[in-house]
């Protein structure tokens, strides 16, 4: 595949481009300077040659040889001039020889000056490129430190700042602007978390009172028509409480763990599988746990248990009768796979959004669409990553990669 020069240039690091630009500017300036010097030197030597005054003297022991050089003098005592055809006398031939000699010397001098100046210019361009590389790295060092600090900042630790030190220049002002933006983001995230947590807490009390009123006001004996109504009201109340508990858990997982301790994931997984075994039997799904090399990770044991619970419950609920759920613990990963309906690969990112389901968004009668969102938030709070891919025979394969 043919790559355009512009696309290839974009792949070159900025530091290399900056150094190459400096070397190129130096090279172009050197070429222009060399051309200017050569032109002036040629013009100046021509002027000097035209202004020369030649004085002829008798050389008793010198005469010009056959190759145009001065040789021994002739019998008359005057200097003679010879060329390829034979001896030539007179001042005009001598002047012509001098002009040709001066021209040859001038061309040789200019040629040597151009050659060695070009060699020196190339060497100096290489040195300029190396110096530009070093200076670019020195100038971009604050940018590199800002990049490293920015990569470590997420919604879990928005309290961190770049805190760049140094002179009050453009880069320092950029870092200060970035810190100000982080401050505004931190305030927005904290406000959202407080709102979700406070609203969830405030809603739990009236829902509990509503449940108690239903249980007392509609106690047995009741007419058969009201028994079904009571059960529907209690089921709706229970789902609302589960939704609020899920929102509280999501707010807590977004905030991150309050404290960490060493958690045995194998023991946690066994407790989760035992807890969800009745739900699996109810849905006619077989549930299997394999712990090849169970990891021990630092984290919040309650949040990590909720992580595994949400993944396994999601695999059980969105399955087919007679299906299977496999939970496998390896050295640095937890894999949960099921045999549910086929999931298009382009829809997988939507499943990690709150209140999103594969079908019938916001209208499903089972679940709230928060399970995978909570699991992804808990994984991120512990420095892990949660990914999903479609199963070969349907369903999903969810993988938690631990740090």
C-alpha positions as CSV (number, residue, x, y, z in Angstrom):
1,X,0.0,0.0,0.0
2,X,1.4,3.4,-1.0
3,X,1.9,5.8,1.8
4,X,1.8,9.6,1.1
5,X,4.8,11.7,2.2
6,X,2.6,13.8,4.4
7,X,1.2,10.7,6.2
8,X,4.8,9.3,6.6
9,X,5.9,12.7,8.0
10,X,3.2,12.6,10.6
11,X,4.6,9.3,12.0
12,X,8.0,11.0,12.7
13,X,8.3,12.1,16.3
14,X,8.0,15.8,16.9
15,X,11.5,16.0,18.4
16,X,13.0,14.4,15.3
17,X,11.0,16.8,13.0
18,X,12.2,19.8,15.0
19,X,15.8,18.7,14.9
20,X,15.6,18.0,11.1
21,X,14.0,21.4,10.5
22,X,16.8,23.1,12.4
23,X,19.4,21.2,10.4
24,X,17.6,21.9,7.1
25,X,17.4,25.6,7.9
26,X,21.2,25.6,8.7
27,X,21.9,23.7,5.5
28,X,19.9,26.1,3.3
29,X,21.4,29.1,5.0
30,X,24.9,27.6,4.5
31,X,24.2,26.9,0.8
32,X,23.0,30.5,0.2
33,X,26.1,31.8,2.1
34,X,28.4,29.6,0.1
35,X,26.9,30.7,-3.3
36,X,27.1,34.3,-2.2
37,X,30.8,33.9,-1.3
38,X,31.7,32.1,-4.5
39,X,30.0,34.7,-6.7
40,X,31.7,37.5,-4.9
41,X,35.1,35.7,-4.9
42,X,34.8,35.1,-8.7
43,X,33.8,38.7,-9.4
44,X,36.5,40.1,-7.1
45,X,39.3,38.0,-8.7
46,X,38.2,39.0,-12.2
47,X,38.4,42.7,-11.1
48,X,41.8,42.2,-9.6
49,X,43.2,40.4,-12.7
50,X,41.9,43.1,-15.0
51,X,43.7,45.8,-12.9
52,X,47.0,44.0,-12.9
53,X,50.0,46.0,-14.5
54,X,52.6,43.7,-16.0
55,X,56.3,44.8,-16.1
56,X,58.6,43.0,-18.5
57,X,62.2,42.4,-17.5
58,X,65.0,40.6,-19.2
59,X,65.9,37.3,-17.7
60,X,69.3,36.3,-18.9
61,X,69.2,32.8,-17.8
62,X,65.4,32.1,-18.3
63,X,63.4,31.2,-21.3
64,X,60.0,29.7,-21.7
65,X,59.9,26.0,-22.4
66,X,57.7,24.1,-24.8
67,X,55.0,23.6,-22.2
68,X,54.4,27.3,-21.7
69,X,56.7,27.8,-18.8
70,X,59.7,30.1,-18.6
71,X,63.0,28.6,-19.7
72,X,66.5,29.7,-20.3
73,X,66.9,33.0,-22.2
74,X,67.9,33.1,-25.8
75,X,71.0,34.6,-27.3
76,X,69.5,38.1,-27.5
77,X,68.9,38.1,-23.7
78,X,65.0,38.6,-24.1
79,X,62.6,36.2,-22.7
80,X,60.8,34.1,-25.3
81,X,57.3,32.4,-25.3
82,X,56.5,29.1,-26.8
83,X,53.3,27.2,-27.4
84,X,52.3,23.8,-28.9
85,X,53.1,25.0,-32.4
86,X,56.5,26.3,-31.6
87,X,58.1,29.5,-30.3
88,X,56.1,32.6,-30.3
89,X,57.6,36.0,-29.5
90,X,56.0,39.2,-28.5
91,X,54.2,40.7,-25.5
92,X,50.7,39.8,-26.6
93,X,51.5,36.1,-26.4
94,X,53.0,36.6,-22.9
95,X,49.8,38.4,-21.7
96,X,47.6,35.7,-23.2
97,X,49.6,33.0,-21.3
98,X,49.4,35.0,-18.1
99,X,45.6,35.4,-18.5
100,X,45.2,31.6,-19.1
101,X,47.4,30.8,-16.1
102,X,45.5,33.2,-13.8
103,X,42.2,31.8,-15.0
104,X,43.3,28.3,-14.4
105,X,44.5,29.1,-10.9
106,X,41.2,31.0,-10.2
107,X,39.0,28.1,-11.3
108,X,41.1,25.6,-9.3
109,X,40.9,27.8,-6.2
110,X,37.2,28.3,-6.6
111,X,36.6,24.5,-7.2
112,X,38.6,23.6,-4.2
113,X,36.9,26.2,-2.1
114,X,33.4,24.9,-3.2
115,X,34.3,21.2,-2.6
116,X,35.8,21.7,0.9
117,X,33.1,24.3,1.8
118,X,30.4,21.8,0.8
119,X,32.1,19.0,2.9
120,X,32.4,21.4,5.9
121,X,28.8,22.5,5.4
122,X,27.5,18.9,5.4
123,X,29.5,18.1,8.6
124,X,28.2,21.3,10.3
125,X,24.6,20.4,9.2
126,X,25.0,17.0,10.9
127,X,26.3,18.7,14.0
128,X,23.5,21.2,13.8
129,X,21.0,18.4,13.6
130,X,22.5,16.7,16.7
131,X,22.6,19.9,18.6
132,X,18.9,20.5,17.5
133,X,18.0,17.1,18.7
134,X,19.6,17.8,22.1
135,X,18.0,21.3,22.3
136,X,14.6,19.9,21.3
137,X,14.8,17.3,24.0
138,X,15.7,19.9,26.5
139,X,12.9,22.2,25.4
140,X,10.3,19.3,25.3
141,X,11.3,17.8,28.7
142,X,8.5,19.7,30.5
143,X,6.1,18.4,27.9
144,X,7.3,14.8,28.5
145,X,6.8,15.2,32.2
146,X,3.3,16.6,31.6
147,X,2.5,13.7,29.4
148,X,3.6,11.1,32.0
149,X,1.6,13.0,34.8
150,X,-1.5,13.3,32.6
151,X,-1.5,9.5,31.8
152,X,-1.6,8.8,35.5
153,X,-4.7,11.0,36.1
154,X,-8.1,9.5,35.7
155,X,-11.6,10.1,37.2
156,X,-10.4,8.1,40.2
157,X,-7.6,10.6,41.1
158,X,-8.6,13.9,39.7
159,X,-7.1,15.5,42.8
160,X,-3.6,15.1,41.3
161,X,-2.1,18.0,39.4
162,X,0.8,18.5,37.0
163,X,2.4,21.1,39.2
164,X,5.0,22.1,36.7
165,X,7.9,24.1,38.0
166,X,10.1,26.5,36.1
167,X,9.9,29.9,34.4
168,X,6.6,31.5,33.6
169,X,6.7,30.6,29.9
170,X,4.2,29.2,27.4
171,X,4.6,25.6,28.6
172,X,4.2,26.6,32.2
173,X,1.0,28.5,31.3
174,X,-0.3,25.5,29.4
175,X,0.3,23.3,32.5
176,X,-1.5,25.8,34.7
177,X,-4.4,25.8,32.3
178,X,-4.5,22.0,32.4
179,X,-4.4,22.0,36.2
180,X,-7.3,24.5,36.2
181,X,-9.3,22.2,33.9
182,X,-8.6,19.2,36.2
183,X,-9.9,21.3,39.1
184,X,-13.2,22.0,37.3
185,X,-13.5,18.3,36.2
186,X,-12.9,17.2,39.8
187,X,-15.6,19.5,41.0
188,X,-18.0,18.3,38.4
189,X,-17.3,14.6,39.1
190,X,-17.6,15.1,42.9
191,X,-20.9,17.0,42.4
192,X,-22.3,14.2,40.3
193,X,-21.2,11.5,42.8
194,X,-22.6,13.4,45.7
195,X,-25.9,13.8,43.9
196,X,-26.2,10.1,43.0
197,X,-25.3,9.0,46.5
198,X,-27.5,11.6,48.3
199,X,-30.5,10.9,46.0
200,X,-30.1,7.2,46.5
201,X,-30.0,7.5,50.2
202,X,-33.0,9.8,50.3
203,X,-35.0,7.4,48.1
204,X,-34.3,4.3,50.2
205,X,-36.3,5.6,53.2
206,X,-39.6,6.2,51.4
207,X,-39.2,2.9,49.5
208,X,-38.7,1.1,52.8
209,X,-41.8,2.8,54.2
210,X,-43.8,2.0,51.1
211,X,-42.8,-1.7,51.4
212,X,-43.9,-1.8,55.1
213,X,-47.2,-0.1,54.2
214,X,-47.9,-2.6,51.5
215,X,-47.1,-5.6,53.8
216,X,-49.2,-4.2,56.6
217,X,-52.1,-2.7,54.7
218,X,-52.5,-5.6,52.4
219,X,-51.9,-8.4,54.9
220,X,-53.8,-11.7,54.6
221,X,-56.6,-12.5,54.4
222,X,-57.2,-10.6,51.1
223,X,-59.5,-11.2,48.2
224,X,-57.9,-13.2,45.4
225,X,-57.9,-10.1,43.1
226,X,-55.9,-8.1,45.6
227,X,-53.3,-10.8,46.3
228,X,-52.0,-10.5,42.8
229,X,-51.9,-6.7,43.1
230,X,-50.0,-6.9,46.3
231,X,-47.4,-9.1,44.8
232,X,-47.0,-6.8,41.8
233,X,-46.6,-3.8,44.1
234,X,-44.1,-5.6,46.3
235,X,-42.1,-6.8,43.2
236,X,-42.0,-3.2,41.9
237,X,-40.9,-1.9,45.3
238,X,-38.2,-4.6,45.5
239,X,-36.9,-3.7,42.0
240,X,-36.8,0.0,42.9
241,X,-34.7,-0.8,46.0
242,X,-32.4,-3.0,43.9
243,X,-31.9,-0.1,41.4
244,X,-31.1,2.3,44.2
245,X,-28.6,-0.1,45.7
246,X,-27.0,-0.5,42.3
247,X,-26.8,3.3,41.9
248,X,-25.2,3.5,45.4
249,X,-22.7,0.8,44.4
250,X,-21.9,2.6,41.1
251,X,-21.3,5.8,43.0
252,X,-19.0,4.0,45.5
253,X,-17.1,2.2,42.8
254,X,-16.6,5.4,40.9
255,X,-15.1,7.0,44.0
256,X,-12.7,4.1,44.4
257,X,-11.9,1.8,47.3
258,X,-11.7,3.4,50.7
259,X,-9.0,0.9,51.8
260,X,-7.2,-2.1,50.4
261,X,-6.3,-5.5,51.7
262,X,-5.1,-8.8,50.2
263,X,-8.2,-10.5,48.8
264,X,-8.2,-14.3,47.9
265,X,-10.3,-14.2,44.6
266,X,-10.7,-18.0,44.7
267,X,-12.6,-17.9,48.0
268,X,-14.6,-14.9,46.8
269,X,-15.5,-16.7,43.6
270,X,-16.6,-19.8,45.5
271,X,-18.9,-17.6,47.7
272,X,-20.4,-15.9,44.6
273,X,-21.0,-19.2,42.8
274,X,-22.7,-20.6,45.9
275,X,-24.8,-17.5,46.2
276,X,-26.0,-17.5,42.6
277,X,-26.5,-21.3,42.3
278,X,-30.2,-21.0,43.1
279,X,-30.6,-18.4,40.3
280,X,-28.7,-20.7,37.9
281,X,-31.0,-23.7,38.8
282,X,-34.1,-21.4,38.3
283,X,-32.8,-20.5,34.8
284,X,-31.8,-24.1,34.0
285,X,-28.1,-23.0,33.6
286,X,-25.1,-25.0,34.8
287,X,-22.5,-23.0,36.7
288,X,-18.9,-24.2,36.8
289,X,-15.9,-22.7,38.6
290,X,-12.2,-23.5,37.7
291,X,-9.4,-22.0,39.7
292,X,-6.1,-23.0,38.0
293,X,-3.9,-20.4,39.6
294,X,-6.1,-18.2,41.7
295,X,-4.7,-14.7,42.2
296,X,-4.4,-12.7,45.4
297,X,-4.9,-9.0,44.7
298,X,-4.9,-5.9,46.9
299,X,-8.3,-4.2,46.9
300,X,-11.6,-3.7,48.6
301,X,-13.1,-7.1,49.3
302,X,-16.7,-5.9,49.2
303,X,-16.2,-4.2,45.8
304,X,-14.3,-7.2,44.3
305,X,-17.1,-9.5,45.4
306,X,-19.7,-7.2,43.7
307,X,-17.5,-7.3,40.6
308,X,-17.6,-11.1,40.4
309,X,-21.3,-11.2,41.4
310,X,-22.3,-8.8,38.6
311,X,-20.3,-10.7,36.0
312,X,-21.7,-14.1,37.0
313,X,-25.3,-12.9,37.5
314,X,-25.1,-11.2,34.1
315,X,-23.9,-14.5,32.5
316,X,-26.7,-16.5,34.2
317,X,-29.5,-14.1,33.5
318,X,-28.7,-13.6,29.8
319,X,-28.4,-17.2,28.9
320,X,-30.6,-19.9,27.4
321,X,-32.3,-22.8,29.1
322,X,-29.8,-25.7,29.3
323,X,-26.9,-23.3,28.9
324,X,-23.6,-23.1,30.7
325,X,-21.6,-20.5,32.6
326,X,-17.8,-21.0,33.1
327,X,-15.8,-19.0,35.7
328,X,-12.1,-19.5,35.4
329,X,-9.4,-17.9,37.6
330,X,-5.9,-17.7,36.2
331,X,-2.8,-16.1,37.6
332,X,-3.6,-12.5,36.5
333,X,-7.1,-12.8,35.0
334,X,-10.7,-13.8,35.7
335,X,-12.8,-15.1,32.8
336,X,-16.6,-15.5,32.8
337,X,-18.2,-17.0,29.7
338,X,-21.7,-18.1,28.9
339,X,-23.8,-19.6,26.1
340,X,-26.3,-16.9,25.7
341,X,-27.7,-15.3,22.5
342,X,-25.3,-14.0,19.9
343,X,-23.9,-10.6,20.6
344,X,-22.8,-8.4,17.6
345,X,-19.3,-7.2,18.1
346,X,-20.3,-3.6,17.4
347,X,-22.8,-3.6,20.2
348,X,-20.4,-4.7,22.9
349,X,-19.2,-1.2,23.9
350,X,-22.9,-0.2,24.5
351,X,-23.3,-2.9,27.1
352,X,-20.8,-1.1,29.4
353,X,-23.0,2.0,29.4
354,X,-25.4,2.5,32.3
355,X,-29.0,1.4,31.6
356,X,-28.0,-0.1,28.2
357,X,-29.0,-3.6,27.3
358,X,-28.7,-5.7,24.1
359,X,-32.4,-5.4,23.4
360,X,-35.2,-3.3,24.6
361,X,-33.2,-0.5,26.2
362,X,-34.9,0.9,29.3
363,X,-37.9,-1.4,28.9
364,X,-36.6,-4.8,30.0
365,X,-38.4,-6.5,32.8
366,X,-35.3,-8.2,34.1
367,X,-32.3,-6.2,35.4
368,X,-31.5,-2.5,35.2
369,X,-28.6,-2.4,32.7
370,X,-26.1,-1.5,35.5
371,X,-24.3,-4.8,36.0
372,X,-21.5,-4.4,33.5
373,X,-21.2,-0.7,34.2
374,X,-20.6,-1.4,37.9
375,X,-18.2,-4.2,37.1
376,X,-16.2,-2.0,34.7
377,X,-16.1,0.8,37.3
378,X,-14.9,-1.5,40.1
379,X,-12.2,-3.0,37.8
380,X,-11.0,0.4,36.8
381,X,-10.9,1.5,40.5
382,X,-8.5,-1.4,41.2
383,X,-6.3,-0.7,38.2
384,X,-7.7,-3.7,36.2
385,X,-9.4,-3.7,32.8
386,X,-12.6,-5.4,31.8
387,X,-13.0,-6.5,28.2
388,X,-15.7,-8.5,26.4
389,X,-15.8,-10.5,23.1
390,X,-18.5,-12.5,21.5
391,X,-18.4,-16.2,22.2
392,X,-17.8,-18.7,19.4
393,X,-21.3,-20.3,19.9
394,X,-23.1,-17.3,21.2
395,X,-23.0,-15.4,24.5
396,X,-20.1,-13.3,25.8
397,X,-16.7,-13.9,27.2
398,X,-15.8,-11.3,29.8
399,X,-12.1,-11.1,30.9
400,X,-10.8,-9.1,33.9
401,X,-7.1,-8.5,33.6
402,X,-5.6,-7.7,36.9
403,X,-2.6,-5.4,37.3
